[in-house]
Amino acid sequence: MFDKAKKLYDLKRQADSVKKQMEEIFVEIEERGVAVKMRGDNRVETLTIDGAEDKRLKEAFNRALKETQKKVAKKMQGQMGDFGL
């Protein structure tokens, strides 16, 4: 039991480390007046259209991404249960 808990703790630590590393990666793209700065964890940092930052669109995009990730995780949990995990 202790061995399993230690393995789970180590996995969580590794996942946290990877998450932190992903948050430090940035990509900036500009295309026809639209500029997006996005982190490695797929979170939009800034979104500008014709030089004006659009916080509402940025927030909507990030919320949609979060909800999508929740649905995918829920579906994957069900499938992983089918495999006995």
PyMOL Python script that loads the backbone (N, CA, C, O; Angstrom):
from pymol import cmd

cmd.read_pdbstr("""\
ATOM      1  N   MET A   1       0.829  -1.201   0.000  1.00  0.00           N
ATOM      2  CA  MET A   1       0.000   0.000   0.000  1.00  0.00           C
ATOM      3  C   MET A   1       0.869   1.258   0.000  1.00  0.00           C
ATOM      4  O   MET A   1       0.629   2.185  -0.774  1.00  0.00           O
ATOM      5  N   PHE A   2       1.889   1.285   0.880  1.00  0.00           N
ATOM      6  CA  PHE A   2       2.783   2.438   0.960  1.00  0.00           C
ATOM      7  C   PHE A   2       3.529   2.626  -0.350  1.00  0.00           C
ATOM      8  O   PHE A   2       3.729   3.754  -0.801  1.00  0.00           O
ATOM      9  N   ASP A   3       3.941   1.520  -0.960  1.00  0.00           N
ATOM     10  CA  ASP A   3       4.674   1.567  -2.226  1.00  0.00           C
ATOM     11  C   ASP A   3       3.816   2.210  -3.322  1.00  0.00           C
ATOM     12  O   ASP A   3       4.312   3.009  -4.116  1.00  0.00           O
ATOM     13  N   LYS A   4       2.547   1.862  -3.358  1.00  0.00           N
ATOM     14  CA  LYS A   4       1.630   2.415  -4.356  1.00  0.00           C
ATOM     15  C   LYS A   4       1.425   3.914  -4.135  1.00  0.00           C
ATOM     16  O   LYS A   4       1.398   4.691  -5.090  1.00  0.00           O
ATOM     17  N   ALA A   5       1.282   4.310  -2.882  1.00  0.00           N
ATOM     18  CA  ALA A   5       1.103   5.728  -2.554  1.00  0.00           C
ATOM     19  C   ALA A   5       2.343   6.531  -2.942  1.00  0.00           C
ATOM     20  O   ALA A   5       2.229   7.649  -3.442  1.00  0.00           O
ATOM     21  N   LYS A   6       3.522   5.963  -2.711  1.00  0.00           N
ATOM     22  CA  LYS A   6       4.765   6.639  -3.071  1.00  0.00           C
ATOM     23  C   LYS A   6       4.860   6.804  -4.584  1.00  0.00           C
ATOM     24  O   LYS A   6       5.279   7.857  -5.065  1.00  0.00           O
ATOM     25  N   LYS A   7       4.481   5.789  -5.328  1.00  0.00           N
ATOM     26  CA  LYS A   7       4.508   5.867  -6.792  1.00  0.00           C
ATOM     27  C   LYS A   7       3.543   6.943  -7.289  1.00  0.00           C
ATOM     28  O   LYS A   7       3.875   7.705  -8.197  1.00  0.00           O
ATOM     29  N   LEU A   8       2.353   7.005  -6.695  1.00  0.00           N
ATOM     30  CA  LEU A   8       1.374   8.022  -7.073  1.00  0.00           C
ATOM     31  C   LEU A   8       1.902   9.421  -6.763  1.00  0.00           C
ATOM     32  O   LEU A   8       1.731  10.347  -7.555  1.00  0.00           O
ATOM     33  N   TYR A   9       2.543   9.564  -5.606  1.00  0.00           N
ATOM     34  CA  TYR A   9       3.113  10.857  -5.225  1.00  0.00           C
ATOM     35  C   TYR A   9       4.202  11.261  -6.217  1.00  0.00           C
ATOM     36  O   TYR A   9       4.257  12.413  -6.649  1.00  0.00           O
ATOM     37  N   ASP A  10       5.070  10.310  -6.576  1.00  0.00           N
ATOM     38  CA  ASP A  10       6.139  10.602  -7.531  1.00  0.00           C
ATOM     39  C   ASP A  10       5.565  10.988  -8.888  1.00  0.00           C
ATOM     40  O   ASP A  10       6.066  11.912  -9.529  1.00  0.00           O
ATOM     41  N   LEU A  11       4.514  10.289  -9.338  1.00  0.00           N
ATOM     42  CA  LEU A  11       3.867  10.626 -10.610  1.00  0.00           C
ATOM     43  C   LEU A  11       3.284  12.031 -10.580  1.00  0.00           C
ATOM     44  O   LEU A  11       3.407  12.780 -11.549  1.00  0.00           O
ATOM     45  N   LYS A  12       2.646  12.389  -9.464  1.00  0.00           N
ATOM     46  CA  LYS A  12       2.062  13.724  -9.346  1.00  0.00           C
ATOM     47  C   LYS A  12       3.155  14.787  -9.379  1.00  0.00           C
ATOM     48  O   LYS A  12       2.989  15.826 -10.017  1.00  0.00           O
ATOM     49  N   ARG A  13       4.267  14.535  -8.699  1.00  0.00           N
ATOM     50  CA  ARG A  13       5.385  15.483  -8.719  1.00  0.00           C
ATOM     51  C   ARG A  13       5.916  15.672 -10.130  1.00  0.00           C
ATOM     52  O   ARG A  13       6.196  16.794 -10.550  1.00  0.00           O
ATOM     53  N   GLN A  14       6.054  14.570 -10.861  1.00  0.00           N
ATOM     54  CA  GLN A  14       6.541  14.649 -12.239  1.00  0.00           C
ATOM     55  C   GLN A  14       5.552  15.420 -13.110  1.00  0.00           C
ATOM     56  O   GLN A  14       5.954  16.251 -13.924  1.00  0.00           O
ATOM     57  N   ALA A  15       4.267  15.145 -12.940  1.00  0.00           N
ATOM     58  CA  ALA A  15       3.235  15.844 -13.721  1.00  0.00           C
ATOM     59  C   ALA A  15       3.255  17.338 -13.412  1.00  0.00           C
ATOM     60  O   ALA A  15       3.133  18.160 -14.320  1.00  0.00           O
ATOM     61  N   ASP A  16       3.406  17.691 -12.146  1.00  0.00           N
ATOM     62  CA  ASP A  16       3.477  19.103 -11.760  1.00  0.00           C
ATOM     63  C   ASP A  16       4.691  19.783 -12.390  1.00  0.00           C
ATOM     64  O   ASP A  16       4.612  20.930 -12.829  1.00  0.00           O
ATOM     65  N   SER A  17       5.804  19.070 -12.431  1.00  0.00           N
ATOM     66  CA  SER A  17       7.017  19.616 -13.032  1.00  0.00           C
ATOM     67  C   SER A  17       6.828  19.852 -14.532  1.00  0.00           C
ATOM     68  O   SER A  17       7.221  20.895 -15.055  1.00  0.00           O
ATOM     69  N   VAL A  18       6.231  18.890 -15.213  1.00  0.00           N
ATOM     70  CA  VAL A  18       5.982  19.026 -16.649  1.00  0.00           C
ATOM     71  C   VAL A  18       5.022  20.180 -16.898  1.00  0.00           C
ATOM     72  O   VAL A  18       5.219  20.958 -17.831  1.00  0.00           O
ATOM     73  N   LYS A  19       3.982  20.301 -16.072  1.00  0.00           N
ATOM     74  CA  LYS A  19       3.003  21.383 -16.222  1.00  0.00           C
ATOM     75  C   LYS A  19       3.693  22.745 -16.087  1.00  0.00           C
ATOM     76  O   LYS A  19       3.438  23.663 -16.867  1.00  0.00           O
ATOM     77  N   LYS A  20       4.561  22.859 -15.095  1.00  0.00           N
ATOM     78  CA  LYS A  20       5.271  24.126 -14.881  1.00  0.00           C
ATOM     79  C   LYS A  20       6.155  24.451 -16.088  1.00  0.00           C
ATOM     80  O   LYS A  20       6.222  25.604 -16.514  1.00  0.00           O
ATOM     81  N   GLN A  21       6.828  23.447 -16.634  1.00  0.00           N
ATOM     82  CA  GLN A  21       7.672  23.657 -17.806  1.00  0.00           C
ATOM     83  C   GLN A  21       6.834  24.105 -19.004  1.00  0.00           C
ATOM     84  O   GLN A  21       7.251  24.983 -19.759  1.00  0.00           O
ATOM     85  N   MET A  22       5.664  23.511 -19.178  1.00  0.00           N
ATOM     86  CA  MET A  22       4.786  23.868 -20.297  1.00  0.00           C
ATOM     87  C   MET A  22       4.300  25.309 -20.178  1.00  0.00           C
ATOM     88  O   MET A  22       4.148  26.001 -21.184  1.00  0.00           O
ATOM     89  N   GLU A  23       4.056  25.760 -18.946  1.00  0.00           N
ATOM     90  CA  GLU A  23       3.588  27.127 -18.719  1.00  0.00           C
ATOM     91  C   GLU A  23       4.647  28.160 -19.070  1.00  0.00           C
ATOM     92  O   GLU A  23       4.325  29.331 -19.275  1.00  0.00           O
ATOM     93  N   GLU A  24       5.916  27.741 -19.143  1.00  0.00           N
ATOM     94  CA  GLU A  24       7.012  28.663 -19.434  1.00  0.00           C
ATOM     95  C   GLU A  24       7.340  28.735 -20.928  1.00  0.00           C
ATOM     96  O   GLU A  24       8.204  29.513 -21.331  1.00  0.00           O
ATOM     97  N   ILE A  25       6.662  27.936 -21.748  1.00  0.00           N
ATOM     98  CA  ILE A  25       6.862  27.961 -23.200  1.00  0.00           C
ATOM     99  C   ILE A  25       5.834  28.917 -23.793  1.00  0.00           C
ATOM    100  O   ILE A  25       4.650  28.849 -23.463  1.00  0.00           O
ATOM    101  N   PHE A  26       6.295  29.811 -24.674  1.00  0.00           N
ATOM    102  CA  PHE A  26       5.393  30.770 -25.308  1.00  0.00           C
ATOM    103  C   PHE A  26       5.566  30.744 -26.817  1.00  0.00           C
ATOM    104  O   PHE A  26       6.673  30.586 -27.330  1.00  0.00           O
ATOM    105  N   VAL A  27       4.463  30.902 -27.510  1.00  0.00           N
ATOM    106  CA  VAL A  27       4.459  31.033 -28.967  1.00  0.00           C
ATOM    107  C   VAL A  27       3.651  32.278 -29.294  1.00  0.00           C
ATOM    108  O   VAL A  27       2.562  32.484 -28.757  1.00  0.00           O
ATOM    109  N   GLU A  28       4.191  33.106 -30.178  1.00  0.00           N
ATOM    110  CA  GLU A  28       3.484  34.299 -30.626  1.00  0.00           C
ATOM    111  C   GLU A  28       3.310  34.212 -32.137  1.00  0.00           C
ATOM    112  O   GLU A  28       4.274  34.006 -32.875  1.00  0.00           O
ATOM    113  N   ILE A  29       2.081  34.370 -32.580  1.00  0.00           N
ATOM    114  CA  ILE A  29       1.745  34.297 -33.993  1.00  0.00           C
ATOM    115  C   ILE A  29       0.951  35.548 -34.364  1.00  0.00           C
ATOM    116  O   ILE A  29       0.062  35.979 -33.629  1.00  0.00           O
ATOM    117  N   GLU A  30       1.285  36.113 -35.500  1.00  0.00           N
ATOM    118  CA  GLU A  30       0.488  37.230 -36.032  1.00  0.00           C
ATOM    119  C   GLU A  30       0.093  36.880 -37.459  1.00  0.00           C
ATOM    120  O   GLU A  30       0.924  36.496 -38.282  1.00  0.00           O
ATOM    121  N   GLU A  31      -1.181  37.021 -37.723  1.00  0.00           N
ATOM    122  CA  GLU A  31      -1.722  36.681 -39.047  1.00  0.00           C
ATOM    123  C   GLU A  31      -2.831  37.665 -39.399  1.00  0.00           C
ATOM    124  O   GLU A  31      -3.877  37.694 -38.750  1.00  0.00           O
ATOM    125  N   ARG A  32      -2.600  38.454 -40.412  1.00  0.00           N
ATOM    126  CA  ARG A  32      -3.596  39.389 -40.950  1.00  0.00           C
ATOM    127  C   ARG A  32      -4.281  40.231 -39.876  1.00  0.00           C
ATOM    128  O   ARG A  32      -5.509  40.306 -39.815  1.00  0.00           O
ATOM    129  N   GLY A  33      -3.468  40.860 -39.034  1.00  0.00           N
ATOM    130  CA  GLY A  33      -4.001  41.781 -38.036  1.00  0.00           C
ATOM    131  C   GLY A  33      -4.428  41.136 -36.734  1.00  0.00           C
ATOM    132  O   GLY A  33      -4.861  41.836 -35.818  1.00  0.00           O
ATOM    133  N   VAL A  34      -4.319  39.824 -36.626  1.00  0.00           N
ATOM    134  CA  VAL A  34      -4.666  39.115 -35.390  1.00  0.00           C
ATOM    135  C   VAL A  34      -3.372  38.544 -34.805  1.00  0.00           C
ATOM    136  O   VAL A  34      -2.644  37.813 -35.476  1.00  0.00           O
ATOM    137  N   ALA A  35      -3.103  38.888 -33.553  1.00  0.00           N
ATOM    138  CA  ALA A  35      -1.908  38.387 -32.872  1.00  0.00           C
ATOM    139  C   ALA A  35      -2.333  37.591 -31.637  1.00  0.00           C
ATOM    140  O   ALA A  35      -3.179  38.021 -30.853  1.00  0.00           O
ATOM    141  N   VAL A  36      -1.716  36.416 -31.492  1.00  0.00           N
ATOM    142  CA  VAL A  36      -2.021  35.541 -30.359  1.00  0.00           C
ATOM    143  C   VAL A  36      -0.718  35.155 -29.686  1.00  0.00           C
ATOM    144  O   VAL A  36       0.238  34.746 -30.346  1.00  0.00           O
ATOM    145  N   LYS A  37      -0.688  35.287 -28.365  1.00  0.00           N
ATOM    146  CA  LYS A  37       0.429  34.786 -27.565  1.00  0.00           C
ATOM    147  C   LYS A  37      -0.139  33.675 -26.700  1.00  0.00           C
ATOM    148  O   LYS A  37      -1.049  33.895 -25.900  1.00  0.00           O
ATOM    149  N   MET A  38       0.415  32.464 -26.872  1.00  0.00           N
ATOM    150  CA  MET A  38      -0.139  31.293 -26.204  1.00  0.00           C
ATOM    151  C   MET A  38       0.970  30.561 -25.456  1.00  0.00           C
ATOM    152  O   MET A  38       2.113  30.500 -25.911  1.00  0.00           O
ATOM    153  N   ARG A  39       0.608  30.005 -24.293  1.00  0.00           N
ATOM    154  CA  ARG A  39       1.551  29.221 -23.498  1.00  0.00           C
ATOM    155  C   ARG A  39       1.551  27.770 -23.974  1.00  0.00           C
ATOM    156  O   ARG A  39       0.658  27.336 -24.702  1.00  0.00           O
ATOM    157  N   GLY A  40       2.564  27.038 -23.548  1.00  0.00           N
ATOM    158  CA  GLY A  40       2.687  25.633 -23.905  1.00  0.00           C
ATOM    159  C   GLY A  40       1.578  24.759 -23.357  1.00  0.00           C
ATOM    160  O   GLY A  40       1.377  23.646 -23.843  1.00  0.00           O
ATOM    161  N   ASP A  41       0.852  25.235 -22.357  1.00  0.00           N
ATOM    162  CA  ASP A  41      -0.279  24.470 -21.827  1.00  0.00           C
ATOM    163  C   ASP A  41      -1.591  24.880 -22.514  1.00  0.00           C
ATOM    164  O   ASP A  41      -2.681  24.624 -22.002  1.00  0.00           O
ATOM    165  N   ASN A  42      -1.461  25.522 -23.681  1.00  0.00           N
ATOM    166  CA  ASN A  42      -2.587  25.932 -24.535  1.00  0.00           C
ATOM    167  C   ASN A  42      -3.448  27.044 -23.954  1.00  0.00           C
ATOM    168  O   ASN A  42      -4.595  27.210 -24.369  1.00  0.00           O
ATOM    169  N   ARG A  43      -2.932  27.791 -23.022  1.00  0.00           N
ATOM    170  CA  ARG A  43      -3.668  28.938 -22.474  1.00  0.00           C
ATOM    171  C   ARG A  43      -3.261  30.195 -23.236  1.00  0.00           C
ATOM    172  O   ARG A  43      -2.075  30.462 -23.430  1.00  0.00           O
ATOM    173  N   VAL A  44      -4.263  30.961 -23.665  1.00  0.00           N
ATOM    174  CA  VAL A  44      -3.998  32.199 -24.383  1.00  0.00           C
ATOM    175  C   VAL A  44      -3.606  33.277 -23.377  1.00  0.00           C
ATOM    176  O   VAL A  44      -4.346  33.557 -22.435  1.00  0.00           O
ATOM    177  N   GLU A  45      -2.443  33.875 -23.583  1.00  0.00           N
ATOM    178  CA  GLU A  45      -1.974  34.961 -22.724  1.00  0.00           C
ATOM    179  C   GLU A  45      -2.522  36.294 -23.217  1.00  0.00           C
ATOM    180  O   GLU A  45      -3.081  37.066 -22.437  1.00  0.00           O
ATOM    181  N   THR A  46      -2.363  36.567 -24.512  1.00  0.00           N
ATOM    182  CA  THR A  46      -2.901  37.796 -25.096  1.00  0.00           C
ATOM    183  C   THR A  46      -3.481  37.493 -26.469  1.00  0.00           C
ATOM    184  O   THR A  46      -3.030  36.590 -27.174  1.00  0.00           O
ATOM    185  N   LEU A  47      -4.486  38.268 -26.824  1.00  0.00           N
ATOM    186  CA  LEU A  47      -5.107  38.170 -28.136  1.00  0.00           C
ATOM    187  C   LEU A  47      -5.440  39.586 -28.573  1.00  0.00           C
ATOM    188  O   LEU A  47      -6.222  40.282 -27.925  1.00  0.00           O
ATOM    189  N   THR A  48      -4.839  40.003 -29.679  1.00  0.00           N
ATOM    190  CA  THR A  48      -5.101  41.355 -30.169  1.00  0.00           C
ATOM    191  C   THR A  48      -5.599  41.286 -31.607  1.00  0.00           C
ATOM    192  O   THR A  48      -5.167  40.450 -32.401  1.00  0.00           O
ATOM    193  N   ILE A  49      -6.513  42.187 -31.911  1.00  0.00           N
ATOM    194  CA  ILE A  49      -7.071  42.290 -33.261  1.00  0.00           C
ATOM    195  C   ILE A  49      -6.844  43.724 -33.718  1.00  0.00           C
ATOM    196  O   ILE A  49      -7.320  44.669 -33.089  1.00  0.00           O
ATOM    197  N   ASP A  50      -6.125  43.874 -34.798  1.00  0.00           N
ATOM    198  CA  ASP A  50      -5.773  45.194 -35.340  1.00  0.00           C
ATOM    199  C   ASP A  50      -5.177  46.103 -34.266  1.00  0.00           C
ATOM    200  O   ASP A  50      -5.504  47.288 -34.199  1.00  0.00           O
ATOM    201  N   GLY A  51      -4.300  45.543 -33.425  1.00  0.00           N
ATOM    202  CA  GLY A  51      -3.591  46.319 -32.415  1.00  0.00           C
ATOM    203  C   GLY A  51      -4.327  46.522 -31.108  1.00  0.00           C
ATOM    204  O   GLY A  51      -3.744  47.042 -30.156  1.00  0.00           O
ATOM    205  N   ALA A  52      -5.590  46.128 -31.028  1.00  0.00           N
ATOM    206  CA  ALA A  52      -6.366  46.310 -29.797  1.00  0.00           C
ATOM    207  C   ALA A  52      -6.555  44.954 -29.111  1.00  0.00           C
ATOM    208  O   ALA A  52      -7.022  43.992 -29.721  1.00  0.00           O
ATOM    209  N   GLU A  53      -6.183  44.902 -27.831  1.00  0.00           N
ATOM    210  CA  GLU A  53      -6.333  43.654 -27.093  1.00  0.00           C
ATOM    211  C   GLU A  53      -7.815  43.364 -26.861  1.00  0.00           C
ATOM    212  O   GLU A  53      -8.587  44.247 -26.488  1.00  0.00           O
ATOM    213  N   ASP A  54      -8.190  42.113 -27.089  1.00  0.00           N
ATOM    214  CA  ASP A  54      -9.584  41.695 -26.895  1.00  0.00           C
ATOM    215  C   ASP A  54      -9.628  40.688 -25.746  1.00  0.00           C
ATOM    216  O   ASP A  54      -9.487  39.482 -25.952  1.00  0.00           O
ATOM    217  N   LYS A  55      -9.825  41.205 -24.540  1.00  0.00           N
ATOM    218  CA  LYS A  55      -9.822  40.352 -23.345  1.00  0.00           C
ATOM    219  C   LYS A  55     -11.032  39.430 -23.301  1.00  0.00           C
ATOM    220  O   LYS A  55     -10.940  38.309 -22.799  1.00  0.00           O
ATOM    221  N   ARG A  56     -12.160  39.889 -23.822  1.00  0.00           N
ATOM    222  CA  ARG A  56     -13.368  39.049 -23.798  1.00  0.00           C
ATOM    223  C   ARG A  56     -13.174  37.797 -24.655  1.00  0.00           C
ATOM    224  O   ARG A  56     -13.537  36.696 -24.242  1.00  0.00           O
ATOM    225  N   LEU A  57     -12.609  37.968 -25.833  1.00  0.00           N
ATOM    226  CA  LEU A  57     -12.377  36.831 -26.722  1.00  0.00           C
ATOM    227  C   LEU A  57     -11.334  35.894 -26.112  1.00  0.00           C
ATOM    228  O   LEU A  57     -11.476  34.674 -26.187  1.00  0.00           O
ATOM    229  N   LYS A  58     -10.296  36.456 -25.514  1.00  0.00           N
ATOM    230  CA  LYS A  58      -9.268  35.654 -24.845  1.00  0.00           C
ATOM    231  C   LYS A  58      -9.884  34.817 -23.732  1.00  0.00           C
ATOM    232  O   LYS A  58      -9.623  33.618 -23.639  1.00  0.00           O
ATOM    233  N   GLU A  59     -10.701  35.444 -22.886  1.00  0.00           N
ATOM    234  CA  GLU A  59     -11.342  34.744 -21.770  1.00  0.00           C
ATOM    235  C   GLU A  59     -12.306  33.675 -22.265  1.00  0.00           C
ATOM    236  O   GLU A  59     -12.370  32.584 -21.697  1.00  0.00           O
ATOM    237  N   ALA A  60     -13.057  33.979 -23.323  1.00  0.00           N
ATOM    238  CA  ALA A  60     -13.999  32.998 -23.881  1.00  0.00           C
ATOM    239  C   ALA A  60     -13.238  31.800 -24.440  1.00  0.00           C
ATOM    240  O   ALA A  60     -13.638  30.655 -24.228  1.00  0.00           O
ATOM    241  N   PHE A  61     -12.152  32.057 -25.147  1.00  0.00           N
ATOM    242  CA  PHE A  61     -11.360  30.975 -25.702  1.00  0.00           C
ATOM    243  C   PHE A  61     -10.787  30.092 -24.594  1.00  0.00           C
ATOM    244  O   PHE A  61     -10.866  28.866 -24.676  1.00  0.00           O
ATOM    245  N   ASN A  62     -10.210  30.709 -23.555  1.00  0.00           N
ATOM    246  CA  ASN A  62      -9.640  29.944 -22.445  1.00  0.00           C
ATOM    247  C   ASN A  62     -10.704  29.147 -21.707  1.00  0.00           C
ATOM    248  O   ASN A  62     -10.451  28.019 -21.284  1.00  0.00           O
ATOM    249  N   ARG A  63     -11.886  29.719 -21.550  1.00  0.00           N
ATOM    250  CA  ARG A  63     -12.982  28.992 -20.873  1.00  0.00           C
ATOM    251  C   ARG A  63     -13.434  27.802 -21.720  1.00  0.00           C
ATOM    252  O   ARG A  63     -13.678  26.717 -21.192  1.00  0.00           O
ATOM    253  N   ALA A  64     -13.543  28.006 -23.029  1.00  0.00           N
ATOM    254  CA  ALA A  64     -13.942  26.915 -23.924  1.00  0.00           C
ATOM    255  C   ALA A  64     -12.905  25.796 -23.886  1.00  0.00           C
ATOM    256  O   ALA A  64     -13.262  24.618 -23.865  1.00  0.00           O
ATOM    257  N   LEU A  65     -11.646  26.152 -23.876  1.00  0.00           N
ATOM    258  CA  LEU A  65     -10.587  25.156 -23.819  1.00  0.00           C
ATOM    259  C   LEU A  65     -10.665  24.363 -22.516  1.00  0.00           C
ATOM    260  O   LEU A  65     -10.529  23.139 -22.523  1.00  0.00           O
ATOM    261  N   LYS A  66     -10.881  25.052 -21.410  1.00  0.00           N
ATOM    262  CA  LYS A  66     -10.975  24.393 -20.102  1.00  0.00           C
ATOM    263  C   LYS A  66     -12.149  23.415 -20.064  1.00  0.00           C
ATOM    264  O   LYS A  66     -12.008  22.292 -19.579  1.00  0.00           O
ATOM    265  N   GLU A  67     -13.306  23.840 -20.575  1.00  0.00           N
ATOM    266  CA  GLU A  67     -14.481  22.970 -20.595  1.00  0.00           C
ATOM    267  C   GLU A  67     -14.254  21.754 -21.497  1.00  0.00           C
ATOM    268  O   GLU A  67     -14.678  20.645 -21.173  1.00  0.00           O
ATOM    269  N   THR A  68     -13.589  21.971 -22.621  1.00  0.00           N
ATOM    270  CA  THR A  68     -13.281  20.864 -23.524  1.00  0.00           C
ATOM    271  C   THR A  68     -12.374  19.863 -22.827  1.00  0.00           C
ATOM    272  O   THR A  68     -12.595  18.656 -22.919  1.00  0.00           O
ATOM    273  N   GLN A  69     -11.360  20.353 -22.133  1.00  0.00           N
ATOM    274  CA  GLN A  69     -10.437  19.469 -21.425  1.00  0.00           C
ATOM    275  C   GLN A  69     -11.156  18.665 -20.349  1.00  0.00           C
ATOM    276  O   GLN A  69     -10.840  17.493 -20.145  1.00  0.00           O
ATOM    277  N   LYS A  70     -12.115  19.273 -19.660  1.00  0.00           N
ATOM    278  CA  LYS A  70     -12.887  18.560 -18.639  1.00  0.00           C
ATOM    279  C   LYS A  70     -13.684  17.410 -19.273  1.00  0.00           C
ATOM    280  O   LYS A  70     -13.704  16.295 -18.753  1.00  0.00           O
ATOM    281  N   LYS A  71     -14.337  17.702 -20.404  1.00  0.00           N
ATOM    282  CA  LYS A  71     -15.133  16.671 -21.073  1.00  0.00           C
ATOM    283  C   LYS A  71     -14.259  15.537 -21.584  1.00  0.00           C
ATOM    284  O   LYS A  71     -14.623  14.367 -21.467  1.00  0.00           O
ATOM    285  N   VAL A  72     -13.116  15.879 -22.147  1.00  0.00           N
ATOM    286  CA  VAL A  72     -12.190  14.852 -22.644  1.00  0.00           C
ATOM    287  C   VAL A  72     -11.699  13.997 -21.478  1.00  0.00           C
ATOM    288  O   VAL A  72     -11.655  12.772 -21.585  1.00  0.00           O
ATOM    289  N   ALA A  73     -11.328  14.638 -20.356  1.00  0.00           N
ATOM    290  CA  ALA A  73     -10.839  13.899 -19.189  1.00  0.00           C
ATOM    291  C   ALA A  73     -11.910  12.956 -18.662  1.00  0.00           C
ATOM    292  O   ALA A  73     -11.615  11.819 -18.295  1.00  0.00           O
ATOM    293  N   LYS A  74     -13.156  13.427 -18.624  1.00  0.00           N
ATOM    294  CA  LYS A  74     -14.256  12.585 -18.138  1.00  0.00           C
ATOM    295  C   LYS A  74     -14.446  11.373 -19.044  1.00  0.00           C
ATOM    296  O   LYS A  74     -14.629  10.254 -18.563  1.00  0.00           O
ATOM    297  N   LYS A  75     -14.403  11.596 -20.337  1.00  0.00           N
ATOM    298  CA  LYS A  75     -14.561  10.498 -21.289  1.00  0.00           C
ATOM    299  C   LYS A  75     -13.399   9.510 -21.168  1.00  0.00           C
ATOM    300  O   LYS A  75     -13.599   8.296 -21.217  1.00  0.00           O
ATOM    301  N   MET A  76     -12.197  10.034 -21.012  1.00  0.00           N
ATOM    302  CA  MET A  76     -11.025   9.165 -20.880  1.00  0.00           C
ATOM    303  C   MET A  76     -11.078   8.353 -19.594  1.00  0.00           C
ATOM    304  O   MET A  76     -10.639   7.203 -19.574  1.00  0.00           O
ATOM    305  N   GLN A  77     -11.608   8.932 -18.522  1.00  0.00           N
ATOM    306  CA  GLN A  77     -11.737   8.200 -17.258  1.00  0.00           C
ATOM    307  C   GLN A  77     -12.613   6.984 -17.474  1.00  0.00           C
ATOM    308  O   GLN A  77     -12.297   5.890 -17.006  1.00  0.00           O
ATOM    309  N   GLY A  78     -13.705   7.172 -18.177  1.00  0.00           N
ATOM    310  CA  GLY A  78     -14.603   6.061 -18.450  1.00  0.00           C
ATOM    311  C   GLY A  78     -13.926   4.978 -19.257  1.00  0.00           C
ATOM    312  O   GLY A  78     -14.094   3.792 -18.970  1.00  0.00           O
ATOM    313  N   GLN A  79     -13.167   5.364 -20.256  1.00  0.00           N
ATOM    314  CA  GLN A  79     -12.464   4.396 -21.101  1.00  0.00           C
ATOM    315  C   GLN A  79     -11.350   3.700 -20.322  1.00  0.00           C
ATOM    316  O   GLN A  79     -11.127   2.502 -20.498  1.00  0.00           O
ATOM    317  N   MET A  80     -10.655   4.437 -19.470  1.00  0.00           N
ATOM    318  CA  MET A  80      -9.587   3.831 -18.684  1.00  0.00           C
ATOM    319  C   MET A  80     -10.175   2.813 -17.700  1.00  0.00           C
ATOM    320  O   MET A  80      -9.553   1.794 -17.400  1.00  0.00           O
ATOM    321  N   GLY A  81     -11.370   3.102 -17.210  1.00  0.00           N
ATOM    322  CA  GLY A  81     -12.044   2.143 -16.329  1.00  0.00           C
ATOM    323  C   GLY A  81     -12.339   0.850 -17.053  1.00  0.00           C
ATOM    324  O   GLY A  81     -12.291  -0.224 -16.453  1.00  0.00           O
ATOM    325  N   ASP A  82     -12.643   0.936 -18.339  1.00  0.00           N
ATOM    326  CA  ASP A  82     -12.890  -0.266 -19.132  1.00  0.00           C
ATOM    327  C   ASP A  82     -11.645  -1.142 -19.224  1.00  0.00           C
ATOM    328  O   ASP A  82     -11.740  -2.356 -19.406  1.00  0.00           O
ATOM    329  N   PHE A  83     -10.470  -0.508 -19.094  1.00  0.00           N
ATOM    330  CA  PHE A  83      -9.208  -1.249 -19.160  1.00  0.00           C
ATOM    331  C   PHE A  83      -8.751  -1.713 -17.771  1.00  0.00           C
ATOM    332  O   PHE A  83      -7.703  -2.344 -17.631  1.00  0.00           O
ATOM    333  N   GLY A  84      -9.546  -1.392 -16.755  1.00  0.00           N
ATOM    334  CA  GLY A  84      -9.182  -1.786 -15.394  1.00  0.00           C
ATOM    335  C   GLY A  84      -8.193  -0.864 -14.729  1.00  0.00           C
ATOM    336  O   GLY A  84      -7.543  -1.248 -13.756  1.00  0.00           O
ATOM    337  N   LEU A  85      -8.065   0.372 -15.248  1.00  0.00           N
ATOM    338  CA  LEU A  85      -7.134   1.336 -14.652  1.00  0.00           C
ATOM    339  C   LEU A  85      -7.866   2.344 -13.801  1.00  0.00           C
ATOM    340  O   LEU A  85      -7.242   3.232 -13.221  1.00  0.00           O
TER     341      LEU A  85
END
""", "prot")
cmd.dss("prot")
cmd.show_as("cartoon", "prot")
cmd.util.cbc("prot")
cmd.orient("prot")
